[in-house]
Amino acid sequence: MAQPKWLNKYLAMKPEVKKIFDDLEVWHDYCRIELIDFNPADLYKSKTYKDWQRTQEYLQRKARREARTGIPETPKNNNYRRNNNTR
């Protein structure tokens, strides 16, 4: 049986709501793995979430930078050039 068009539009999830549920799911997985107390009401307010979000943003920027340059970022002071000199 076909559903009316207005019902499909009514039941469609708005992008803002979808983002909230996606964030909740990712945060719940992180809390489960790291054994952190999970409280959905503290999603955007807790200090732990904000620290985790900053880390995720840094990792995304790092991945974009490496994809753009094609060179992975090497740690500082690891003697990479000295040990891997191809003369």
C-alpha positions in Angstrom: 0.0 0.0 0.0 1.4 3.4 -1.0 1.8 6.0 1.6 0.7 9.6 1.0 3.5 12.1 0.1 2.8 14.3 3.1 3.4 11.3 5.5 6.9 10.6 4.0 7.7 14.3 4.3 6.4 14.4 7.9 8.4 11.4 8.9 11.7 12.5 7.3 14.3 13.5 9.8 15.6 17.0 9.6 19.4 17.5 9.2 19.7 19.1 12.7 18.0 16.2 14.4 20.0 13.7 12.3 23.3 15.4 13.4 22.3 15.2 17.1 21.5 11.5 16.8 24.7 10.8 14.9 26.7 12.7 17.5 25.0 10.8 20.3 25.8 7.5 18.6 29.5 8.3 18.1 29.8 9.7 21.7 28.1 6.6 23.1 30.6 4.4 21.3 33.5 6.4 22.6 32.2 6.3 26.2 31.6 2.6 25.9 35.2 1.9 24.8 36.9 4.4 27.2 34.6 3.4 30.2 33.3 6.9 30.7 29.9 7.5 32.2 27.4 8.2 29.4 24.7 10.7 30.0 22.8 11.8 26.8 21.7 15.1 28.5 25.4 16.1 28.8 26.2 15.6 25.1 27.3 19.2 24.2 27.9 20.4 27.8 30.4 18.1 29.5 34.1 18.9 29.6 35.0 15.4 28.5 32.8 15.7 25.3 34.4 19.1 24.5 37.9 17.7 24.9 37.0 14.7 22.7 35.4 17.0 20.1 38.6 19.1 19.9 40.7 15.9 19.4 38.4 14.7 16.6 38.5 18.1 14.9 42.4 18.1 15.1 42.5 14.6 13.6 40.2 15.7 10.7 42.4 18.7 10.0 45.5 16.5 10.2 44.0 14.0 7.7 43.0 16.8 5.3 46.5 18.3 5.5 48.2 15.0 4.9 45.8 14.2 1.9 46.5 17.7 0.5 50.3 17.5 0.7 50.7 13.7 0.3 53.3 13.6 3.0 52.4 12.2 6.5 53.4 14.4 9.4 56.6 13.0 11.0 57.2 13.5 14.7 59.7 16.2 15.7 63.2 15.2 16.8 63.0 11.6 15.7 66.1 11.7 13.5 64.0 10.6 10.6 66.2 12.2 8.0 69.4 11.0 9.6 68.3 7.4 9.9 66.6 7.2 6.5 69.2 9.0 4.4 69.4 7.4 1.0 72.9 8.2 -0.2 
